[in-house]
Amino acid sequence: MRIQPRPVLMFALLLAVCAAPARAQNPAPTQPAPGPAPTQPAPMPPAPNPAAETPPVYVVSFVEVGPSSAAKAAGILHRYAVFSRKEPGNMAIVALREHQRPGRFAIVEEWHDKAAHDAHVVAAKEVGDRLQPLLAAPIDSRICSALDVAPSAADSFPAAKGTVYVVTHVDVIPTHKDATVALIEALVAASRKEPGNLRFDALRQDDRANHMFLIEAWRDRTARNAHVGADATKEFRAKESPFAGALYDERLYEVVR
């Protein structure tokens, strides 16, 4: 008896026969020959930090002329401050006259960076030449960096009528400079919170790390007098005194107009 193939089996065989040519026409892709691994691009260097590379430059200058030349010197310094504000890179400047000492002045300047200050030095020479015949002593300028400058006040100096400025030169024994910095930072933080304080910053002289300056601005004499008796002020004076390398040089000023 002859056995007939089942339909399902015949259908499967037909699929196998049809699929074979298709596989022959589409061979498996060949792998490329191994070669050298592609080189990875070098990592990008970190972006420079402009604030770290171009710190502001501060200058504190003291000018002393004969009493009879005080009015003329005040006019020269006032114009100097006005013109300096217009120079590229100037962030702030104020010309000050010492209370009850009309022939003694101070100038506090802030420049964007060293390049801006260096360019300004050329322009400032003319002012120095004009002051030269009036001077009772050479101009004393100190180049400084920020020790503790409030960002909110960094680009302005209060100039309202009645504003009292105080510029203090703190000179300590070099071995105590770091301890003094900590004392100054505590004083600055406390003083900024006092009623009537308009600005309270600390600077450090670049070539003498043990020389610091306190730059204060107060709404009026009453506010400044209250600061003298504040607990934070008295504590600072008591702790700084044993470190002092010279007398505590504190001078009161008003804005030159």
C-alpha positions as CSV (number, residue, x, y, z in Angstrom):
1,M,0.0,0.0,0.0
2,R,1.5,3.4,-0.9
3,I,1.5,6.1,1.8
4,Q,0.7,9.7,0.7
5,P,2.6,12.5,2.4
6,R,0.7,14.6,4.7
7,P,-0.1,18.2,3.5
8,V,1.5,19.9,6.5
9,L,4.8,18.1,5.9
10,M,4.8,19.0,2.3
11,F,4.2,22.7,3.1
12,A,7.1,22.8,5.5
13,L,9.4,21.3,2.9
14,L,8.3,23.8,0.3
15,L,9.2,26.7,2.7
16,A,12.6,25.2,3.3
17,V,13.3,25.0,-0.4
18,C,12.2,28.6,-1.0
19,A,14.2,30.0,1.9
20,A,17.5,28.5,0.9
21,P,18.0,30.7,-2.2
22,A,17.2,33.8,-0.2
23,R,19.8,33.0,2.3
24,A,22.3,32.4,-0.4
25,Q,21.6,35.8,-2.0
26,N,22.0,37.6,1.4
27,P,25.1,36.3,3.0
28,A,25.9,37.4,6.6
29,P,27.9,40.6,6.7
30,T,31.6,40.2,7.1
31,Q,33.3,41.9,10.1
32,P,35.9,44.5,9.2
33,A,39.5,43.6,9.8
34,P,40.7,44.8,13.1
35,G,42.7,48.1,13.0
36,P,44.1,50.6,15.5
37,A,41.5,51.9,18.0
38,P,40.4,55.5,17.2
39,T,42.1,58.1,19.2
40,Q,39.9,59.9,21.7
41,P,40.0,63.7,21.7
42,A,42.0,65.3,24.5
43,P,39.7,66.5,27.3
44,M,39.0,70.2,27.2
45,P,40.8,72.2,29.8
46,P,38.6,73.7,32.5
47,A,37.3,77.1,31.6
48,P,39.3,79.9,33.2
49,N,37.8,81.7,36.2
50,P,37.8,85.4,35.3
51,A,37.2,86.4,38.9
52,A,40.3,84.4,40.1
53,E,42.5,85.7,37.2
54,T,41.6,89.4,37.3
55,P,41.0,90.4,40.9
56,P,40.2,94.1,41.6
57,V,43.0,96.4,42.5
58,Y,42.5,98.9,45.4
59,V,44.6,101.9,46.0
60,V,44.6,103.9,49.3
61,S,46.5,107.2,48.9
62,F,47.3,109.9,51.5
63,V,48.0,113.5,50.4
64,E,49.2,116.3,52.6
65,V,49.5,119.9,51.6
66,G,50.1,123.2,53.4
67,P,47.0,124.7,55.1
68,S,47.1,127.7,52.7
69,S,47.0,125.3,49.7
70,A,44.1,123.1,51.0
71,A,41.4,124.7,48.9
72,K,43.4,124.4,45.7
73,A,44.3,120.8,46.4
74,A,40.7,119.9,47.2
75,G,39.7,121.2,43.7
76,I,42.4,119.2,42.0
77,L,41.5,116.0,43.9
78,H,37.8,116.5,43.2
79,R,38.4,116.8,39.5
80,Y,40.7,113.8,39.6
81,A,37.9,111.7,41.1
82,V,35.4,112.9,38.6
83,F,37.6,112.1,35.6
84,S,38.8,108.8,37.0
85,R,35.3,107.5,37.2
86,K,35.0,107.9,33.5
87,E,38.2,105.9,32.7
88,P,37.9,102.3,31.4
89,G,38.1,99.8,34.3
90,N,37.3,102.2,37.1
91,M,34.8,100.7,39.5
92,A,34.7,103.3,42.2
93,I,36.7,106.2,43.6
94,V,36.2,108.7,46.4
95,A,38.3,111.7,47.4
96,L,38.2,112.5,51.1
97,R,39.3,115.4,53.3
98,E,40.3,114.8,57.0
99,H,38.0,116.3,59.6
100,Q,39.5,119.4,61.2
101,R,42.7,118.9,59.2
102,P,41.9,120.7,55.9
103,G,45.3,120.1,54.3
104,R,45.2,116.3,54.7
105,F,43.4,114.1,52.2
106,A,42.8,110.5,51.3
107,I,41.8,108.8,48.1
108,V,40.3,105.3,47.9
109,E,40.2,103.8,44.4
110,E,38.9,100.5,43.0
111,W,40.0,99.2,39.6
112,H,38.7,96.2,37.7
113,D,42.1,94.6,37.4
114,K,45.8,95.4,37.2
115,A,45.7,96.3,33.6
116,A,43.1,98.9,34.2
117,H,45.1,100.3,37.1
118,D,48.3,100.3,35.1
119,A,46.7,102.3,32.3
120,H,45.3,104.8,34.9
121,V,48.8,105.4,36.4
122,V,49.8,107.2,33.2
123,A,46.8,109.5,33.5
124,A,47.3,110.0,37.2
125,K,50.8,111.3,36.7
126,E,49.5,114.7,35.4
127,V,47.5,115.1,38.6
128,G,50.6,114.3,40.7
129,D,52.5,116.9,38.8
130,R,49.8,119.5,39.5
131,L,49.9,118.7,43.2
132,Q,53.6,118.7,43.5
133,P,54.1,122.4,44.2
134,L,51.5,122.2,47.0
135,L,52.7,119.1,48.8
136,A,54.0,119.2,52.3
137,A,55.1,115.5,52.0
138,P,55.3,113.0,49.2
139,I,52.0,111.3,48.2
140,D,51.8,107.9,50.0
141,S,50.0,105.3,47.9
142,R,49.4,101.7,49.0
143,I,48.3,99.1,46.5
144,C,45.9,96.7,48.1
145,S,43.7,93.6,47.5
146,A,40.3,92.9,49.0
147,L,40.4,91.2,52.4
148,D,36.7,91.5,53.0
149,V,34.7,93.7,50.6
150,A,30.9,93.5,50.5
151,P,29.8,92.6,47.0
152,S,26.7,94.8,47.3
153,A,28.8,97.9,47.9
154,A,31.9,97.1,46.0
155,D,31.2,99.5,43.1
156,S,30.2,102.6,44.9
157,F,31.2,105.0,47.7
158,P,28.4,106.8,49.5
159,A,28.7,110.6,48.9
160,A,25.6,112.1,50.6
161,K,26.2,115.2,52.6
162,G,27.0,114.4,56.2
163,T,28.5,111.0,55.5
164,V,31.4,110.3,57.8
165,Y,34.3,108.2,56.5
166,V,36.9,106.5,58.6
167,V,40.1,105.2,57.1
168,T,42.2,103.1,59.6
169,H,45.6,101.7,59.0
170,V,46.1,98.5,61.0
171,D,49.8,97.6,61.3
172,V,50.5,94.4,63.3
173,I,53.6,92.2,64.0
174,P,54.0,89.9,61.0
175,T,53.7,86.7,63.1
176,H,50.2,87.8,64.2
177,K,48.9,88.8,60.8
178,D,46.6,85.7,60.4
179,A,45.1,86.1,63.9
180,T,44.5,89.8,63.1
181,V,42.7,88.9,59.8
182,A,40.3,86.7,61.8
183,L,39.7,89.6,64.2
184,I,39.1,92.0,61.3
185,E,36.6,89.7,59.6
186,A,34.6,89.4,62.8
187,L,34.6,93.2,63.2
188,V,33.5,93.8,59.6
189,A,30.6,91.3,59.8
190,A,29.3,92.8,63.0
191,S,29.8,96.5,61.9
192,R,27.8,96.1,58.7
193,K,24.8,95.2,60.8
194,E,25.0,98.4,62.9
195,P,22.4,101.2,62.4
196,G,23.7,103.9,60.1
197,N,26.5,101.9,58.5
198,L,26.8,102.5,54.8
199,R,30.0,100.6,54.0
200,F,32.6,98.7,56.0
201,D,35.3,96.9,54.1
202,A,38.8,95.6,54.8
203,L,41.8,95.7,52.5
204,R,45.3,94.2,52.7
205,Q,48.4,95.8,51.4
206,D,50.0,93.7,48.6
207,D,53.6,94.1,49.5
208,R,53.1,94.0,53.3
209,A,50.7,91.3,54.4
210,N,50.7,92.6,58.0
211,H,49.3,96.0,56.9
212,M,45.6,96.3,56.6
213,F,43.1,99.1,56.0
214,L,39.5,99.5,57.3
215,I,37.3,101.7,55.1
216,E,34.1,102.8,56.8
217,A,31.2,105.0,55.8
218,W,28.6,106.1,58.3
219,R,25.3,108.0,57.8
220,D,26.4,110.7,60.3
221,R,28.6,111.3,63.3
222,T,26.0,109.9,65.7
223,A,26.1,106.5,64.0
224,R,29.8,106.5,63.9
225,N,30.1,107.4,67.6
226,A,27.7,104.6,68.5
227,H,30.0,102.2,66.6
228,V,33.0,103.3,68.7
229,G,31.2,102.0,71.9
230,A,29.8,98.9,70.3
231,D,30.8,95.6,72.0
232,A,32.3,94.2,68.7
233,T,34.5,97.3,68.3
234,K,35.8,97.2,71.9
235,E,36.4,93.5,71.7
236,F,38.4,94.0,68.4
237,R,40.5,96.8,69.9
238,A,41.3,94.8,73.0
239,K,42.4,91.7,71.1
240,E,44.2,93.6,68.3
241,S,46.2,95.8,70.7
242,P,48.8,93.1,71.8
243,F,49.5,92.4,68.1
244,A,50.1,96.0,67.1
245,G,53.3,96.9,65.4
246,A,52.5,100.7,65.4
247,L,49.9,103.0,66.8
248,Y,46.3,102.4,65.7
249,D,46.0,105.0,62.9
250,E,42.3,106.0,62.7
251,R,41.3,109.2,60.8
252,L,37.9,110.7,60.1
253,Y,37.0,112.2,56.7
254,E,34.3,113.9,54.7
255,V,33.8,113.7,50.9
256,V,35.6,116.4,48.9
257,R,33.1,118.4,46.9
